[in-house]
Amino acid sequence: MNDLLNALPDDARVWLYVADRPLTEDEQAALTNGLAAFFRSWHTHKIPVVGGAAVLHSQLLAVAGTTTDGPDLSGCGIDQHVREVEQLGSRLGVTWLGGLDVAFLRPNAERLETTMRPAFKRGLAEGTIPMDSRVLDVATSTLGALRRGEALRPVADGPFARWIPDVPAL
């Protein structure tokens, strides 16, 4: 992962943001450095939050956080980090993709690809997107799941399985 995430436990909450384009090394550093500064004052209901962030696949921002004592991270603590991510993205000219977008990795690829849901469905049906691609599950909620590779799920094992066309038996 990255040093900012390595210190956090597996049960830390994680949020995944997909940039509209691959980020340069300078942009990745600006994001992680900006978030590192934010983490020094991050809190939820007056309880300090320990945070970490990393850019994966040049386009996927993972932000994780946990409280050291007290209630789980919620409400205002979540809102604070969302605002920070949006502000940093805005300064860098980055748009974070929304719920109608799909981020995926083709087999043996290192770089994420993104497309709208209808185009992803069409790509599966036409065979232009391989069935053994892995799709980003932005609902991944813990750092442990991200570490275990559960955020990138095979198409057939995720919410898009219903879009896999039936293949006639030979």
Contacts in CASP RR format, 6 or more apart in sequence:
PFRMAT RR
TARGET T0000
AUTHOR 0000-0000-0000
METHOD contacts of the structure
MODEL  1
MNDLLNALPDDARVWLYVADRPLTEDEQAALTNGLAAFFRSWHTHKIPVV
GGAAVLHSQLLAVAGTTTDGPDLSGCGIDQHVREVEQLGSRLGVTWLGGL
DVAFLRPNAERLETTMRPAFKRGLAEGTIPMDSRVLDVATSTLGALRRGE
ALRPVADGPFARWIPDVPAL
1 54 0 8 1.000
1 56 0 8 1.000
1 62 0 8 1.000
1 146 0 8 1.000
1 147 0 8 1.000
2 32 0 8 1.000
2 53 0 8 1.000
2 54 0 8 1.000
4 32 0 8 1.000
4 35 0 8 1.000
4 36 0 8 1.000
4 39 0 8 1.000
4 51 0 8 1.000
4 52 0 8 1.000
4 53 0 8 1.000
4 54 0 8 1.000
5 52 0 8 1.000
5 53 0 8 1.000
5 54 0 8 1.000
5 62 0 8 1.000
5 64 0 8 1.000
5 143 0 8 1.000
7 50 0 8 1.000
7 52 0 8 1.000
8 50 0 8 1.000
8 51 0 8 1.000
8 52 0 8 1.000
8 64 0 8 1.000
8 65 0 8 1.000
8 66 0 8 1.000
8 143 0 8 1.000
9 66 0 8 1.000
9 143 0 8 1.000
10 142 0 8 1.000
10 143 0 8 1.000
10 144 0 8 1.000
10 147 0 8 1.000
11 66 0 8 1.000
11 142 0 8 1.000
11 143 0 8 1.000
11 144 0 8 1.000
12 50 0 8 1.000
12 51 0 8 1.000
12 64 0 8 1.000
12 65 0 8 1.000
12 66 0 8 1.000
12 142 0 8 1.000
12 143 0 8 1.000
12 144 0 8 1.000
13 64 0 8 1.000
13 65 0 8 1.000
13 66 0 8 1.000
13 72 0 8 1.000
13 73 0 8 1.000
13 141 0 8 1.000
13 142 0 8 1.000
13 143 0 8 1.000
14 62 0 8 1.000
14 63 0 8 1.000
14 64 0 8 1.000
14 65 0 8 1.000
14 140 0 8 1.000
14 141 0 8 1.000
14 142 0 8 1.000
14 143 0 8 1.000
14 144 0 8 1.000
14 145 0 8 1.000
14 146 0 8 1.000
15 62 0 8 1.000
15 63 0 8 1.000
15 64 0 8 1.000
15 78 0 8 1.000
15 81 0 8 1.000
15 82 0 8 1.000
15 85 0 8 1.000
16 60 0 8 1.000
16 61 0 8 1.000
16 62 0 8 1.000
16 136 0 8 1.000
16 138 0 8 1.000
16 140 0 8 1.000
16 146 0 8 1.000
16 151 0 8 1.000
17 60 0 8 1.000
17 61 0 8 1.000
17 62 0 8 1.000
17 63 0 8 1.000
17 85 0 8 1.000
17 96 0 8 1.000
17 97 0 8 1.000
18 59 0 8 1.000
18 60 0 8 1.000
18 61 0 8 1.000
18 96 0 8 1.000
18 97 0 8 1.000
18 98 0 8 1.000
18 101 0 8 1.000
18 103 0 8 1.000
18 112 0 8 1.000
18 114 0 8 1.000
18 136 0 8 1.000
18 138 0 8 1.000
19 59 0 8 1.000
19 60 0 8 1.000
19 61 0 8 1.000
19 94 0 8 1.000
19 95 0 8 1.000
19 96 0 8 1.000
19 97 0 8 1.000
20 94 0 8 1.000
20 95 0 8 1.000
20 96 0 8 1.000
20 97 0 8 1.000
20 114 0 8 1.000
21 59 0 8 1.000
21 94 0 8 1.000
22 58 0 8 1.000
22 59 0 8 1.000
22 111 0 8 1.000
22 112 0 8 1.000
23 31 0 8 1.000
23 55 0 8 1.000
23 58 0 8 1.000
23 59 0 8 1.000
23 92 0 8 1.000
23 94 0 8 1.000
27 92 0 8 1.000
27 94 0 8 1.000
28 55 0 8 1.000
28 58 0 8 1.000
30 88 0 8 1.000
30 91 0 8 1.000
30 92 0 8 1.000
31 53 0 8 1.000
31 55 0 8 1.000
31 61 0 8 1.000
31 88 0 8 1.000
31 89 0 8 1.000
31 92 0 8 1.000
32 53 0 8 1.000
32 54 0 8 1.000
32 55 0 8 1.000
34 84 0 8 1.000
34 88 0 8 1.000
35 52 0 8 1.000
35 53 0 8 1.000
35 63 0 8 1.000
35 84 0 8 1.000
35 85 0 8 1.000
35 88 0 8 1.000
36 52 0 8 1.000
36 53 0 8 1.000
38 80 0 8 1.000
38 81 0 8 1.000
38 84 0 8 1.000
39 49 0 8 1.000
39 50 0 8 1.000
39 51 0 8 1.000
39 52 0 8 1.000
39 53 0 8 1.000
42 48 0 8 1.000
42 49 0 8 1.000
42 51 0 8 1.000
42 65 0 8 1.000
42 77 0 8 1.000
42 80 0 8 1.000
42 81 0 8 1.000
43 49 0 8 1.000
43 77 0 8 1.000
43 80 0 8 1.000
44 67 0 8 1.000
44 71 0 8 1.000
44 73 0 8 1.000
44 74 0 8 1.000
44 75 0 8 1.000
44 76 0 8 1.000
44 77 0 8 1.000
44 78 0 8 1.000
44 80 0 8 1.000
45 71 0 8 1.000
45 74 0 8 1.000
45 76 0 8 1.000
45 77 0 8 1.000
47 67 0 8 1.000
47 68 0 8 1.000
47 69 0 8 1.000
47 70 0 8 1.000
47 71 0 8 1.000
48 67 0 8 1.000
48 68 0 8 1.000
49 65 0 8 1.000
49 66 0 8 1.000
49 67 0 8 1.000
49 73 0 8 1.000
49 77 0 8 1.000
50 65 0 8 1.000
50 66 0 8 1.000
50 67 0 8 1.000
50 68 0 8 1.000
51 63 0 8 1.000
51 64 0 8 1.000
51 65 0 8 1.000
51 66 0 8 1.000
52 63 0 8 1.000
52 64 0 8 1.000
52 65 0 8 1.000
53 61 0 8 1.000
53 62 0 8 1.000
53 63 0 8 1.000
53 64 0 8 1.000
54 61 0 8 1.000
54 62 0 8 1.000
55 61 0 8 1.000
55 62 0 8 1.000
56 62 0 8 1.000
57 105 0 8 1.000
57 110 0 8 1.000
57 111 0 8 1.000
57 112 0 8 1.000
58 111 0 8 1.000
58 112 0 8 1.000
59 103 0 8 1.000
59 111 0 8 1.000
59 112 0 8 1.000
59 114 0 8 1.000
60 103 0 8 1.000
60 112 0 8 1.000
60 136 0 8 1.000
61 85 0 8 1.000
61 96 0 8 1.000
62 143 0 8 1.000
62 146 0 8 1.000
63 81 0 8 1.000
63 85 0 8 1.000
64 143 0 8 1.000
64 146 0 8 1.000
65 73 0 8 1.000
65 81 0 8 1.000
65 143 0 8 1.000
66 73 0 8 1.000
67 73 0 8 1.000
85 96 0 8 1.000
86 96 0 8 1.000
88 94 0 8 1.000
89 95 0 8 1.000
89 96 0 8 1.000
97 103 0 8 1.000
97 114 0 8 1.000
99 138 0 8 1.000
100 116 0 8 1.000
100 117 0 8 1.000
101 114 0 8 1.000
101 115 0 8 1.000
101 116 0 8 1.000
101 117 0 8 1.000
102 114 0 8 1.000
102 115 0 8 1.000
102 116 0 8 1.000
102 117 0 8 1.000
102 120 0 8 1.000
102 135 0 8 1.000
102 136 0 8 1.000
102 160 0 8 1.000
103 112 0 8 1.000
103 113 0 8 1.000
103 114 0 8 1.000
103 135 0 8 1.000
103 136 0 8 1.000
103 138 0 8 1.000
104 112 0 8 1.000
104 113 0 8 1.000
104 114 0 8 1.000
104 115 0 8 1.000
104 120 0 8 1.000
104 129 0 8 1.000
104 133 0 8 1.000
104 134 0 8 1.000
104 135 0 8 1.000
104 136 0 8 1.000
104 155 0 8 1.000
105 111 0 8 1.000
105 112 0 8 1.000
105 113 0 8 1.000
105 133 0 8 1.000
105 134 0 8 1.000
105 136 0 8 1.000
105 152 0 8 1.000
106 113 0 8 1.000
106 129 0 8 1.000
106 130 0 8 1.000
106 133 0 8 1.000
107 130 0 8 1.000
107 132 0 8 1.000
107 133 0 8 1.000
112 136 0 8 1.000
120 129 0 8 1.000
120 160 0 8 1.000
120 163 0 8 1.000
121 160 0 8 1.000
121 163 0 8 1.000
123 129 0 8 1.000
124 131 0 8 1.000
124 155 0 8 1.000
124 160 0 8 1.000
124 163 0 8 1.000
124 164 0 8 1.000
124 165 0 8 1.000
125 163 0 8 1.000
125 165 0 8 1.000
129 155 0 8 1.000
131 155 0 8 1.000
131 156 0 8 1.000
131 164 0 8 1.000
132 154 0 8 1.000
132 155 0 8 1.000
133 154 0 8 1.000
133 155 0 8 1.000
134 152 0 8 1.000
134 153 0 8 1.000
134 154 0 8 1.000
134 155 0 8 1.000
135 152 0 8 1.000
135 153 0 8 1.000
135 154 0 8 1.000
135 155 0 8 1.000
135 158 0 8 1.000
135 159 0 8 1.000
135 160 0 8 1.000
136 151 0 8 1.000
136 152 0 8 1.000
137 150 0 8 1.000
137 151 0 8 1.000
137 152 0 8 1.000
137 153 0 8 1.000
137 158 0 8 1.000
137 159 0 8 1.000
140 146 0 8 1.000
140 150 0 8 1.000
140 151 0 8 1.000
144 150 0 8 1.000
145 151 0 8 1.000
155 161 0 8 1.000
155 163 0 8 1.000
155 164 0 8 1.000
156 164 0 8 1.000
END
